[in-house]
Amino acid sequence: MSLKRHRARRFSFHAAIELTDLQSEAQTKEQTSDLSLFGCHVDTLKPLPAGIKVRIKITHRSENFDALGKVVHTRPNSGMGILFTKIGPNDQLVLDKWIDERRDP
């Protein structure tokens, strides 16, 4: 049994997420279940295939986070892991704020 290690600590984070497949332009709206500095997990019964590049929009408490990403792993009937591949400076500030709000005091 192999133990998978993550690059950064993950935090429980439930928010609306909209994913757009960059190749087909198909959109899906789901929920996140966790968030890190490098990506997020998306709860979905129909995950996109690993390797698909996506445009990401997460909305939480009237704030938006936009980035580009890639599906890095899937779990059928459970969800998928998204790696953030390109984040603009303003969106990085939003991500940092959301992570800071979840860190242990």
C-alpha positions in Angstrom: 0.0 0.0 0.0 1.5 3.4 -1.0 0.9 6.5 1.0 0.3 9.6 -1.1 1.9 12.8 0.2 0.6 16.2 -0.7 2.8 19.3 -1.5 1.0 21.5 0.9 -1.4 21.2 3.8 -5.1 20.8 2.7 -7.9 22.7 4.5 -11.6 21.8 4.6 -13.2 24.3 2.2 -16.7 24.1 0.8 -17.5 26.5 -2.0 -19.1 26.7 -5.4 -16.7 25.9 -8.3 -17.2 26.2 -12.0 -14.9 24.3 -14.2 -14.6 24.8 -18.0 -12.8 22.1 -20.0 -10.4 24.2 -22.2 -10.6 21.8 -25.1 -14.4 21.3 -25.4 -15.5 24.4 -23.5 -17.9 22.2 -21.6 -18.8 23.7 -18.2 -19.7 22.0 -15.0 -20.7 23.4 -11.6 -19.8 21.5 -8.5 -18.5 22.0 -4.9 -15.0 22.0 -3.4 -14.3 19.9 -0.3 -10.7 21.0 0.3 -8.2 23.7 -0.7 -4.5 24.1 -0.6 -2.0 26.6 -2.1 -1.5 24.3 -5.1 -5.0 22.9 -5.8 -8.4 21.7 -4.6 -10.6 18.7 -4.5 -13.9 18.8 -6.3 -16.8 16.7 -5.2 -18.5 15.2 -8.3 -20.1 12.0 -9.4 -18.8 12.5 -12.9 -15.1 13.6 -12.7 -13.3 14.8 -15.8 -10.5 12.5 -17.0 -7.0 13.0 -15.6 -4.9 15.4 -17.7 -7.7 17.6 -18.8 -6.9 21.3 -18.6 -9.5 23.5 -17.0 -10.5 27.1 -16.3 -11.4 27.4 -12.6 -13.8 29.8 -10.9 -14.4 29.4 -7.2 -16.9 31.6 -5.5 -16.9 32.0 -1.7 -18.5 34.8 0.4 -18.9 37.2 -2.5 -15.2 36.7 -3.5 -14.0 35.0 -6.7 -10.9 33.1 -7.4 -10.0 32.4 -11.1 -7.1 30.2 -12.3 -6.1 27.7 -14.8 -5.6 24.1 -13.7 -5.3 20.5 -14.6 -7.1 17.4 -13.4 -4.4 15.3 -11.7 -6.4 12.4 -10.3 -10.0 11.1 -10.2 -12.0 8.9 -8.0 -15.2 7.6 -9.7 -18.4 8.6 -7.9 -16.3 10.7 -5.5 -14.4 13.5 -7.1 -11.2 14.8 -8.7 -8.1 16.6 -7.7 -7.3 19.8 -9.5 -3.7 21.3 -9.6 -3.6 25.1 -10.1 -1.2 25.8 -13.0 -1.6 29.6 -13.5 -2.9 32.1 -10.9 -2.9 35.8 -11.4 -1.6 38.1 -8.6 -5.0 39.3 -7.4 -6.3 35.8 -7.4 -3.2 34.6 -5.4 -4.2 37.2 -2.8 -7.7 35.8 -2.6 -6.3 32.2 -2.3 -3.8 33.3 0.4 -6.6 35.0 2.4 -8.9 31.9 2.2 -6.0 29.6 3.3 -5.0 32.0 6.2 -8.6 32.0 7.4 -8.4 28.2 7.8 -4.9 27.9 9.5 -4.8 26.8 13.1 -4.4 29.7 15.5 
